[in-house]
Amino acid sequence: MSERTISIDCGTCVMHASEACADCVVSFVVGREPDEALVVDAAEARALRLLAGGGLVPSLRHLPRSG
């Protein structure tokens, strides 16, 4: 089984330093205390995508800059 990874660098996001940052799941994750682990398995990731698709939670807002 191969694992799929996502690498996110807020410095490369077109939404960086905008109002969207405060409501971004990445800001939530990186704003946690060092000893507060956050593990999202495949089923949870799927659930988050479904909830976001239904407008119930904010989706990942990372949009890489082109060029």
Secondary structure, DSSP 4 states (H G I P E B T S, - for coil): -PPP-----GGGBTTTTSGGGGG-HHHHHHTS-TT------HHHHHHHHHHHHTTSSPPP---BPP-
